[in-house]
Amino acid sequence: MTVGDYLRAIGRSWLVVVILAALGAAGGFGYAKLTPDIYRSTGSLLVTSDRGESTSELVQGSAYVQNLVATYVLLARSELVLQPVIDELDLDTTPRALASTISASSPLNSVVIEVSATSGSPRLAAKITEAVMDSLATVVSRDVAPQADGQPTVRLTVIQGADEPRFPFAPSTRNFVLLGGLIGLALGIAFSVLRAFAWQTVRSRADIGRLTSIPVLGEVVETRRGVQLPAVVLRDRLGIEAESVRAVAANLNFLKVDGGMKSLVVTSAASGEAKSSLVIALGIMIAESSRSVLLIDADLRSPSLAEYTQLDGGVGLTNVLIGETTLAEAAQDWGADGLRVLTSGADAPNPSQLLTSQRMTDLLEEARGEFDFIIVDCAPLLAVTDATWLGNQTDGALLAVLYDKTRAHNLEKVVNTAAVGGLNLLGAVLTRVPRRGVSRYGVGNYGTRSTPQADGPRGKVRLRGRSRDDR
């Protein structure tokens, strides 16, 4: 994936990123409010030497003191200093535990030691700081640097007493909110990227070209909500939806098939990828070139052409295959001159046996003799093998790929499945491509146009809103 792919993945999941960042910030705020306040009190000690009367002795004494400051900083947190503090304040703790609340440091090139103590009580923090400074001064003068005459070599003088703090220094609500928000943001971005890898979908011709070697025959524009593609194509032959389907129909003529192309199967990787609406729209566009077209609903497990066209679905393909009726009697006129639809017919308990029977082969052969073009709507290729069998009985298969829904690994899998079954994939069509940025070239101000073909031989065409999964 490129940087652009990562950015697009984050953009597609921007709501999740925002929600996780907000939850992280809220969690940080809650944690800060539930954490007890901690107060810090600080005091300072000056380290001096009483050695020397001449200038050179004073200079040596100053250097001597600077060398000792680092040692005294470490000494401030030792048991030798802290045990007297515990005894004096009657603290219920140990020197090791108390040392975790004490910090000591010395500014660079100075002889000042800063001592700090933290506690849940501001008064106790100040008392501990004062006690530690007094204990450190006592230990240094008594045990660490005494002279032979009993006088201290180094003196520690309190230059800033420990004041009782007025405000807690921790927890910092702002810092916790910021940290929580950043953690949530990182989780949101990680989720977006992982989702892009695990649930990567097809969004362009380039994606199909990157994942497969099959040609892309076109991109069918999505319709407005609640409106079917066939209805829009019938109502407005100059609209962008009709033009996008017309481009696919035209590109079929460029496919090199020995003897010319007369039949194809339309399938998809999974259900709900708009293959059935593509079948009907393609049939309308091919029929407008004065060719006779037959649409066959061979998706016997989940038929939809009867639902789309509002034709009688009780008699159709299955009835023809079992010999109850003929193709001429079962096929129904619909939508445009020269366009006929063979619905799925009565429910059959053995769809695969019917579709792979010799009678199905004979039916396709009969249809080739009567129609200029045959389009077969078939079940998804990854669900059952019907499309592989029927695709080998026709000139090949057309693959419907739903914009931003067909998963990349499913597309790769369906191409591999077709290759194993010897199915000739003629190409792919990207369906329901967003309308944004698409212009109605050639329409101008003509507006929506009705066409005579909208009222076919069987009367006015009626199409309901988008079906349950727009198969």
Steps between C-alpha positions, in 0.01 A plus 500: 500500500616851418484805726189605311340162572570542872351850498192379314462212746510744791259730319250216447508424873519861618194461723657205683823698542313799643292283735804313633691826549202647689465186711872508577479863608194426713679204656801718579273760660324236708828345610633841604189569706516158671871528581569650846667842504872504572677806643869590474698717737854619421780654706863591436830450685826687447819298536797703640844428645653653809853400398765756405594851592698607192360549151663185366359292784154640439525411129609149586215472748247609236625238255492244778136586576394477134646153480296396804162640387421204273571264788269692733222488238515120511530503877168686534308184405704260710381309804753691713308822432143369469478280809526802737225668293270199547571498873449875539168515310382156616438390141356155428743415223851373427808692382476329161134597458564854621792534258257454207327824604824697543702663223824698528696684234759769455500765226803479271819664633337593830533400864126506562302185568125502433297248697136413418246273664159388369194400698123489481498765774654844433591547867669159523695567179641821654583328830683214325701744288607700807586185693707358213701824466564511876597134510734538202672800656541312828637186339750695289631709789504214752590188307625587155737798526609574862841656580743368753390760755136394452406797282343424160705534185188562287188682610147464351285805553128525420459792258140431403256334733235256388170681448167319518382464136162648412430297185569137409764438234345169399296366340508746209152485349616672183788258448283195564233626260766567236665162554168317492400681181831412333466134601145492364616669180780247458257213555260650246773536239625147570145368464457684170823362357436145623145519366637614166727195491242251624192652334653672202232574243506582130445869426642560153611355169854517633409272791358239261806532278730461799323190628418323173594488133142519367395814311258754647214555256349797677371668812124517558392810690290455813139613492329723749370334815192285450526494119600196297758517225270342233228757581742789459636359175150460358390845610806700395703357214726809504574492873839421647369164625388394152823628345710298744308181414514583129880524528514148644277368219720669241819357652359150466539542126877533540541165669654253259292184504519258209188526291382813677343536841141385538466395862652562841445430867494782757618397844676645804722395786224518763134593525381859504744633239233637259547233232127457432435871443805501272353207301173686437666834422741333256208325331325834450809663353576211263137483388498871409744415217218304331622163619281235656612424856403223743561534874506170691471486878716197581556601863253235610594520867434872529319620185433870455416585136129442559513729802684771307280489193171419675444218252331171581765280660288189530592370153855527379834323467430204729171430320678499164774270630254238625300514176182664628523785249717637221741790487271694267208462740692572822702804388318829559532834324614783724629853497627549146434373150689175445561438872358183658543361850499135606442506875616222731164324507372264767724421796717197440657274765795417273632822338846364420365190326269709286762756401763236414256281307508437126163674478664825619765466232230441240303800628800732460560364153134559411519854638806577286299414194211728595672800662789723407629517857448299820582620852481248783465619859681243711575436868818644657805305396639454852168362625433223245649368176199584278676799342801287407285244322276749322795724414654210312171455310508866391770730365621586849415680821474864601588576862304762694719673761320722751679827576647509854321176595667221306796393710838484331577145607156387375577649159832317487333181615223516239755549221698199623180294526410590143846402381479162672161435344613607154253790501576780256465826694426756231546795733376682806248780548525729801144561621342780703790738453428829687342774292726777632710658231302334218350738244203438273689536177272569208187560709535873556166649603283234342418359842345160554369338187252221458538262213248298307678181608393567858158363406572158360268263324363377832392849607651752733813379677482510881809466718500518875776654717832332556456140604617347824861452391488631141641173374 
